[in-house]
Amino acid sequence: MLLLDRSGGPVLTTYLMLSAVVVITGMLIVHWRMRNQALHEEVQRWPAVLVGAAWGVMLFLIAITQGGSNAFIYFQF
């Protein structure tokens, strides 16, 4: 961690590091653009089809990530 041991291998692949940078950059851009707006006011201007598609994508992503054997830490106690 402090570069004292030179024999350690990389923990993350280049793909994982780049995907993290892309996601964090995207979140920073969205937060910067929305700093003076309320989310519910912005979403009210969207077409209903776009709002429904966003809900559908979020539900689909939640559904496909279920089933992992690693439970959230709060559920382990």
URZI-V933060 format. One record per residue. N is the residue number from 0. RES is the residue in one small letter. PSI is psi in radians with two decimals (999 if undefined). D_LAST is the distance of its C-alpha to the last C-alpha in Angstrom with 2 decimals. Layout:
# URZI-V933060
n->[N & N]
res->[RES & RES]
psi->[PSI & PSI]
d_last->[D_LAST & D_LAST]
This chain:
# URZI-V933060
n->[0 & 1 & 2 & 3 & 4 & 5 & 6 & 7 & 8 & 9 & 10 & 11 & 12 & 13 & 14 & 15 & 16 & 17 & 18 & 19 & 20 & 21 & 22 & 23 & 24 & 25 & 26 & 27 & 28 & 29 & 30 & 31 & 32 & 33 & 34 & 35 & 36 & 37 & 38 & 39 & 40 & 41 & 42 & 43 & 44 & 45 & 46 & 47 & 48 & 49 & 50 & 51 & 52 & 53 & 54 & 55 & 56 & 57 & 58 & 59 & 60 & 61 & 62 & 63 & 64 & 65 & 66 & 67 & 68 & 69 & 70 & 71 & 72 & 73 & 74 & 75 & 76]
res->[m & l & l & l & d & r & s & g & g & p & v & l & t & t & y & l & m & l & s & a & v & v & v & i & t & g & m & l & i & v & h & w & r & m & r & n & q & a & l & h & e & e & v & q & r & w & p & a & v & l & v & g & a & a & w & g & v & m & l & f & l & i & a & i & t & q & g & g & s & n & a & f & i & y & f & q & f]
psi->[-0.67 & 0.34 & 0.50 & -0.46 & 1.93 & -0.07 & -0.08 & 2.49 & 2.95 & 2.44 & -0.71 & 2.57 & 2.89 & -0.69 & -0.79 & -0.68 & -0.74 & -0.68 & -0.64 & -0.72 & -0.72 & -0.79 & -0.79 & -0.72 & -0.75 & -0.74 & -0.69 & -0.70 & -0.78 & -0.77 & -0.68 & -0.74 & -0.52 & 0.20 & -0.44 & 0.26 & 2.74 & 2.49 & -0.74 & -0.54 & -0.66 & -0.75 & -0.51 & -0.42 & -0.24 & 2.65 & 2.63 & -0.59 & -0.70 & -0.71 & -0.77 & -0.69 & -0.69 & -0.77 & -0.74 & -0.75 & -0.75 & -0.75 & -0.70 & -0.78 & -0.64 & -0.73 & -0.67 & -0.27 & -0.07 & 2.82 & 0.03 & 2.62 & -0.21 & 1.79 & 2.68 & 2.54 & -0.54 & -0.47 & -0.06 & -0.10 & 999]
d_last->[30.62 & 33.65 & 36.03 & 36.59 & 35.94 & 38.14 & 36.98 & 33.70 & 33.67 & 32.65 & 28.96 & 29.65 & 32.57 & 35.22 & 34.22 & 30.64 & 32.01 & 34.64 & 32.30 & 30.09 & 33.31 & 34.53 & 31.39 & 31.23 & 34.99 & 34.79 & 32.17 & 34.36 & 37.41 & 35.84 & 34.60 & 38.05 & 39.86 & 37.75 & 37.91 & 40.57 & 39.53 & 36.99 & 35.15 & 36.06 & 39.71 & 39.74 & 38.20 & 40.79 & 43.50 & 42.11 & 43.57 & 41.57 & 41.53 & 39.84 & 37.13 & 36.55 & 36.49 & 33.91 & 31.63 & 32.29 & 31.49 & 28.17 & 27.20 & 28.44 & 26.47 & 23.21 & 24.16 & 25.04 & 21.91 & 19.61 & 18.75 & 17.45 & 15.28 & 13.26 & 10.50 & 9.99 & 7.60 & 6.24 & 5.62 & 3.81 & 0.00]
